[in-house]
Amino acid sequence: MSDGFTEMVDTAQRFFAELAQNNRKDWFEPRKDHYTDMIRKPAELMARLLADDLGRAVGQGLQAKVFRLHRDVRFSKDKTPYNTHLHMIWNSPNTPAALFFGLEPGQLLVGCGITAFDAAQLVRFRAMVDAAGDDFAALVARGRLADFGPPPLKRVPAPYDADHRHAALLRRKNLIVTRDLAPGWRGDLVKAIGQEIAPLLPLYHALNRM
């Protein structure tokens, strides 16, 4: 039996594929109600349902957010008005790490991490990598590092050695780890997202403890 979100995924992937080829207001406006009713509203419902499930899994209340379709183009050379993906996030105002779900044509993924370290978090992150890098790297290896966010530093920051065993992690200014949604998700997307996020929960807790 379907949980009702399979149709939303199929509709969204078709819609975003077309939007990528027609990223203009005059194309989108006649299709705005279709996007709202068939994609945005079901996605918001799914995000709320998962906030409860994931909150129980991590042992704290989580807030859900579905990111807006409109791009912030104020400081971008790319002036296309709309995102061609669906992203949602679950986090707590009391801890820095977050859990993610992303949909775009041909891909469904989940993730965990911090989109951009502030100054204090960066100091603590580097200290954690230096002190327990092997254990932390093993948690990161449960998925793959995403390119989203600020690019890594070109050099290992002081006071750490340039040839540090975990130089690649020390050079990062954020940390997002993703996993593709496993085949066979159709019919119970909420359950599949929870199952695929589960291996990333130790990373979530490690980031929140640092």
C-alpha positions in Angstrom: 0.0 0.0 0.0 1.3 3.4 -0.9 1.8 6.1 1.7 0.6 8.7 -0.8 4.0 10.3 -1.5 5.1 8.2 -4.4 2.9 10.3 -6.7 4.4 13.5 -5.3 7.9 12.3 -6.1 7.0 11.3 -9.6 5.2 14.6 -10.2 8.0 16.6 -8.7 10.7 14.9 -10.8 8.8 15.5 -14.0 8.0 19.1 -13.0 11.6 20.0 -12.1 13.0 18.4 -15.3 10.6 20.7 -17.3 11.4 23.7 -15.1 15.1 23.2 -15.7 14.4 23.7 -19.4 12.0 26.6 -18.9 13.3 28.5 -15.9 11.2 31.6 -16.4 8.3 33.3 -14.7 6.1 33.2 -17.7 6.5 29.4 -17.9 6.0 28.9 -14.1 3.0 31.2 -13.4 0.4 29.1 -15.3 1.7 26.0 -13.5 2.0 27.6 -10.0 -1.2 25.9 -8.7 -0.1 22.5 -10.0 3.2 23.0 -8.1 1.5 24.1 -4.9 -1.2 21.4 -4.8 0.8 18.4 -6.2 4.3 19.1 -4.8 4.5 21.8 -2.2 1.6 20.8 0.0 2.3 17.1 0.0 6.0 17.8 0.7 5.1 20.0 3.7 2.9 17.2 5.1 5.7 14.6 4.6 8.1 16.9 6.3 5.8 17.3 9.3 5.3 13.5 9.6 9.1 12.9 9.4 9.8 15.5 12.0 7.9 13.3 14.5 9.6 10.1 13.4 13.1 11.5 13.2 12.6 13.4 16.5 11.9 10.1 18.2 14.9 8.6 16.6 17.3 11.3 17.8 15.6 11.9 21.1 14.8 15.5 20.7 12.1 17.7 19.1 12.8 18.6 15.5 11.4 21.4 13.4 10.6 20.8 9.7 11.2 23.2 6.8 10.6 22.8 3.1 12.9 25.2 1.2 11.3 27.8 -1.0 11.1 27.4 -4.8 12.3 30.9 -5.5 16.1 31.4 -5.6 17.9 34.3 -3.9 19.5 35.9 -6.9 20.7 39.2 -5.3 24.4 38.2 -5.2 24.4 35.6 -7.9 25.4 35.8 -11.6 22.8 33.2 -12.3 19.5 35.1 -12.4 17.2 32.1 -13.1 14.3 32.6 -10.7 13.5 29.1 -9.5 15.3 26.2 -7.9 15.0 22.9 -9.8 14.9 20.7 -6.8 13.0 20.0 -3.6 14.9 20.2 -0.3 13.7 19.8 3.2 15.5 19.9 6.5 14.9 18.8 10.1 16.7 20.5 13.0 16.5 21.8 16.5 17.2 25.3 17.6 19.3 23.9 20.5 21.8 21.9 18.4 23.8 22.7 15.2 23.5 19.6 13.1 20.5 18.9 10.8 19.0 16.1 8.8 18.1 16.6 5.1 16.1 15.2 2.2 16.6 16.2 -1.4 14.8 15.4 -4.6 15.7 16.4 -8.2 15.3 14.7 -11.5 16.8 11.3 -11.3 17.9 11.5 -7.7 16.6 11.1 -4.2 18.9 11.5 -1.3 19.1 12.0 2.5 21.8 13.8 4.4 23.2 14.9 7.7 25.5 17.7 8.7 26.1 21.4 9.3 25.8 23.7 6.2 28.4 26.2 7.4 30.4 26.2 10.7 30.5 29.5 12.6 33.8 30.5 14.1 33.3 28.6 17.4 32.0 25.5 15.7 35.0 25.5 13.3 37.4 25.5 16.3 35.6 22.6 18.0 35.3 20.6 14.7 39.0 20.8 14.0 39.8 19.8 17.6 37.5 16.8 17.3 39.0 15.7 14.0 42.5 16.1 15.4 41.7 14.1 18.6 39.4 11.4 17.2 39.8 11.6 13.5 39.7 7.9 12.7 36.4 7.4 14.6 34.9 10.5 13.1 36.1 9.6 9.5 34.4 6.2 10.0 31.1 8.0 10.6 31.6 10.2 7.5 32.3 7.1 5.5 28.7 5.9 6.0 27.8 8.3 3.2 29.7 10.6 0.9 30.8 14.2 1.4 28.7 16.7 -0.5 30.0 19.7 -2.3 27.2 21.9 -1.0 28.3 25.0 0.8 31.6 26.9 1.1 34.6 25.3 -0.6 37.3 23.8 1.5 40.5 25.7 2.4 43.4 25.1 0.0 45.7 24.4 2.9 45.4 22.7 6.3 44.9 25.5 8.9 47.3 26.2 11.7 48.3 24.8 14.1 47.7 21.4 12.4 50.4 19.7 10.3 50.1 20.0 6.5 50.4 16.2 6.2 47.8 15.5 9.0 46.2 12.1 8.6 42.8 13.8 8.2 43.9 16.9 6.3 40.8 16.8 4.0 38.5 17.1 7.0 40.5 19.8 8.6 40.3 21.9 5.5 36.5 21.9 5.5 34.3 24.9 6.4 31.2 22.8 6.6 30.2 19.1 6.6 27.3 17.5 4.8 27.2 13.8 4.3 24.6 12.3 1.9 23.3 8.8 1.0 21.1 7.9 -2.0 17.7 6.6 -1.2 17.8 2.8 -1.6 15.9 1.2 -4.4 12.6 -0.2 -3.4 11.4 2.9 -1.6 8.2 3.2 -3.7 5.0 2.8 -1.6 6.5 3.9 1.7 8.7 6.9 1.2 8.5 8.1 4.9 9.8 4.7 6.1 12.5 4.6 3.4 13.8 8.0 4.4 14.0 7.1 8.0 15.8 3.8 7.2 18.4 5.6 5.1 19.0 8.4 7.6 19.5 5.9 10.4 23.2 5.1 9.5 23.9 8.8 9.7 22.5 9.4 13.2 25.8 8.6 15.0 27.3 11.4 12.8 24.4 13.7 13.8 25.1 13.1 17.5 28.8 13.4 17.1 28.4 16.9 15.5 26.0 18.0 18.2 28.4 16.9 21.0 31.4 18.8 19.7 
